[in-house]
Amino acid sequence: TPTPRPQIQKEVPGGEETLLMEIYERVNPAVVSIRVVKKGLVPLPFSQPEVPQEGRGSGFVWDEKGHIVTNYHVVSDADEVEVIFFNGDAAKAEVIGKDPHSDLAVIKVDELPEGVHPVELGDSSLVRVGQMAIAIGNPFGLAGTMTVGIISALGRTLQSAATPFSIPEVIQTDAAINPGNSGGPLLNSSGQVIGINTAIESPLGVNAGIGFAIPINLAKKIVPVLIEKGSFDYPWLGIEGTTVTRALAKEFDLPVDYGALVIRVVGNGPAEKAGLRGGTRRVQFMGREITLGGDIIVGINGQEIRKFDDLLTYLIYNTTVGQEVTLNVVRDGERVRVKVVLGKRPASLEE
């Protein structure tokens, strides 16, 4: 009697594997690779002809009309833009809206390939540290790459590479993000977009476990305006400031231990016109220089301001250029109200 051959067990995907495979199959068709030809030529050695500069990034389909969202820095100085879809189809795209302040841009193709549909948008205000984070994009030009991690922190502030202003409420993740991922979606475990991958923190320029994504709620506010008008006007108070911490308040006997300290009031800006006061004396605190003596903003339109980012976030999400706001201010130990008509954020903070 022959010895029976052992049965080979087929591996059955587990719950998380099945989830990831389903998300990839559903979302990947909406993720695109973006190839840009930039202004200027790259000189080559040995008298070879100069060649155009090229760059690559990622993006995702926003709507059925062919609008695609990516990063501003991916297409900012592009002469030509090409979109490559998951099935290899390629199409020329037009840049129709750019916002350097949020590092967002919108490009458009004339027609979407069959089977390509917009992504589903999530709610970044519901994101919590520890939940699953999934990135799909084109790192190093490798199309259709999925990486998985967690949300490792929330509420980060990211300095814009193109303007002197900061992006608030940025999402931090340890899902691998590398050059080429820029503009691609960061997803939750439901396959909804919760952020747009935009930057990494790495001395070598490759993934070191810290990546950043612009919150999708910010994109929800800005992208429709970019589609309609091509640019976005930010409401502007006209101050430079920092957060009042308990340690800072204790060290220098400040009247409150929270709020947004006004360090400088920009000349001829909305805050100066309203009489808001900047700092008057420079001090050293924890290795950095701070200017004290200015107003401390602790509220705006009835909303409490605990830190400087709270003020920036409120202005972006809840106000418009030309709107009058009421600031609750601590000045010389007393609480006063200051009404300010918001201006339009300039390209520079220079007076």
N, C-alpha and C positions, 0 to 999 in steps of 0.2 A: 504494500500500500504506500503510494507516494506521500511524502511529507507535505502537508498543506502549506501554501505560501502565505506569509503574513500579510494581513490587510493593511494597505496604506491609508492612514487617516488624513482626510482632507481638512485643511485648516479653515475653520469658519470664523469670519471676522466677528470681533466682539462689539459691544455696544458703541464704544467711542470710535472704533475704526469705521463701523458702518455709518455713523454720524458724519465723520469727516469725508468719507467717500461720497455720500449723498450731497453734502455741501459743495464739494469740488465740482461734481457733475452739474449741479444746478447753477453755481455762480461763475465758474471759470469761463463759460462762453461770453459773459459780459465784461470780462477783464481783457484789456488790450495791451499790446506792446506799442510804444510810441518811439518812432525814429525821427530825429530832427537834424536838419542841416543848418548849421549856424553861420552867422556872418563872419567874414574873414577867412583867410587861408592859413593852413599849417605848413610852414617851410620844412622841407625834407633835406637831408644831407646829400652830398655828392651830386649837387646840381639837378636833382630830380624835380619834376614839376610839383608845384604846391597843390595841396588837396584841400577840399572844404572840411571844416570841423564838423564832426558828427557827435550826437549825443543820443542817449536812450533813456527811456523811463517807462512808467506804467500809467494806466488810467482805467476808468470803468464807465460803462454806458449809463447815462443819467436818465434818458427818456427815449421814447420811440421815435423822436424827431432826429436822432443821430447826434445829440449833444453828449460829449464825453468829458468827464472831470479828471483833471490831473493837477500836478503842482505847477505853480508859476515858474519855479526855477528850471523846470523841464523844458518849457517852451518860450521863455522870456525873450530870448534874442534869436529865435528861429527864423530862417528865411523860408524854409519848407518843412512841412510836417507830414509824416506818413503814419498811418495807423495799420497795424497788423493784427487781425483777429485770430481767435483760437484755431480756426480751420485753415489758416494760412492765407486767407483773402487779405489783400492790401488795398488801401484807399487813401487818397490825399485828403488832408483835413485842413480846415481853416481855423485860425485862432480868432475867437469872437469875443473873448472876455478875459481880462487878467487883473489879479489883485495881489500886488507884492506884499501887502500888510499881512495877509493870511496865508500867503504862499499857495493860493488857489488859482486855477485857470480853467477855462472851458474852451474846448475845440469842437468842431462839428464836421461830420462826414455827410455826404448826400444821402446815403442809403445804408441801412444795416443789413448784414448777411442774414439769410434765413436761419432761424433758430436762435438768433441773438436778441435778448430782451433786457430791459433795464434791471439794475440791481434793486433789492428791497432795502429801504433805509430803516435803520433802527433809531433809538433814542439814546444819545450819549449821556444824558443826565441820569439814566438808570444803570450805567456801567459801574461795576464794583471791583475793587482790587481782589484778585484771586480767581476771577472768572476766566474761562477759556478765551484766548485771542488767536485768530487765524488770519494769516496774511497770504494773499495771492498776488503774484506779480511776476516781474521779469528780471530778477537779480543777475547782473553780469550778462544780460541779454538772453538768459535761459528762460524762454517763454513758459507760462503756465506752471510756475513753481509755487507750491504751497508749503508754508511753514507754520508751526503751531507752538503756542506758549500760553502765557497768562497775562492778564493786566497786572503789571507790577507796581504801578502808582498812578495817581490821578492828580489833577490840578496843577500840573507843571506849567511853568511859563517859559516859552521858547522865544528867544530873540530872533526877529526876522532878519534874514541874511541880506535883504534888499532895502530895508528901511530902518530908522532908529527906534521903531516901536516894537512891542512884544505881542505874541499870540498867547491869549490866556486859555486856561482849562485844557491844556494839551494832555493827551493820554500817553502813558509810558507802558511799554510792553517788552517782554523778553523773547517774543517770537522773532526769529531771525529776519532782520531787515538789512539789506545790503544795497550798494549802488545799483540802480536799475529798478528797485522796488518803489522809488519815489512816484507818488500819484496813485498807487494801487490801493485797494480797499483793505481795511482791517475789519474783520467780521467777528460777530459773537457766535455762540453755539447754535443759534437759529439761522445762521447764514445771512444775517442782516448786517449792513455796513454801519459800523459805529465810529469809524475814523478813516482818515486818509493818510497813509504812511508818508512821512515827509523828511525825516532826519534820523541819523544815528549818532550816538555818543561813542567815539572810538578814536584813539590816537593814531590808528593805522588805516582808518577809512573803511574798515570792514566790520562785520557784526562782532560786538563784544558783549552782547546781552542786554544792551540798552537801546531801544528804538522809540521814536516818538510819532504820534499820529494826531492830525488836526481833528478835533471833535466834529462828528457829522452834524450836530445841531448848528454849529457855526457855518458849515457848508450849506445847510438848508436855508439860512438867512441870506448868504452872499451869492450863491450860485444862480438863483432865479434872477437876481439883479444883473449879474454879469451877462446872462443870456439876453436880457432885455436891453441893457444900456452899455455893456462892455466894460464897465468899471463900477466900483462901489465907493460911496462917500461915507466915511466914518465920522460920527459925531466926535467933537474934540473939546476938551475942557481947557487945555493950554497950561498944563503944569508938568513938572517932574517931581517924583516923590518916591517914598519908600514906606514899608510897613512899620508901624509902631509895635514893638514886642514888649513883653513884660520886662525882659532884661534891660532893654533900652530905656524904658520908662523908669525903672528902678535906679539905673546908673545916673540918669540926669534929672531925676525928680520931675518927670513930665506929668501933666494933670490927668492923663488917661493912659491905660496900658494896651490900647488897641487903636485901630484906625489907620488912615492914610495920611502920613506926614507930608506936607507940601514943602519940598526942598527949594524949588525954583518956580517962579511964575513967568511964563514966556511973554516977552514984551509984545504989547498990542494984541494979545490973545484974549479969548473970552474971559478967562479967570482974572486977568489984570483989569479988564474993563469993569468987572463986577466987584473989584476991590479985594479979591483974595490975596493973602499975604504969604510970601515965601520966607525961607530961612534967612537968618542974620548972622549966625556964628557957626564956625566950623569946629568940629570935634573929631577925635579918633575913638572908634568903638569897634572892638573885636577885629582889629587889623584893617579897618576901612574908614574912610572919611565920610562924615555925615554932617549936613548943615541943619542945625536946630533953630528954633525960634519962630518957625512958620506955623500956619494954621494946621490943625489936625481934623481931617474930614472923617466924621463918624457915621454919617448917614446921607442918603440921597433919595429924595421923594418918599421919605418914610421907610426906606430900606436900610437896614443897618450895614455899615461898612466895617468889617473886622480887619481887613488887610488891603493893601493897595490893589491887588488883583481883583478884589470884589468890586472896586470902583470901575476898573477897566471893563470887567465883564458886564456890569450893569449898563454902562454906556453903550456897548456894542449891541447887546441883545434887546434893550428896552427904550432906547432913545433915537432921535433922528436929528440931523443938522437943522439948526434954527429953532429947536425946541428949548423952552425955558425949564430949567430944573431948579429945585431947592436943595441946597446943601446944608446939612447940620454940621456945624463947625465948632471946635473947641479953640478959643482964642484968648490968650492971657488968662487961662483958667476958667473962663466963662463960655457958656454955650450960646452961639448966635446962629441965625439963619442968613444964608447968602444965596440970592437968586442969580443964576447965570444963564445967559442965552448961548447955547452950544454952537461952536463954529464947525468948519470942515477941517478934518485932519490934514495938515500940510505934508509935503514930502520930506521936510527937514525941520528940526527943532531950533535951528538958528534964528536968532531974533532979527 
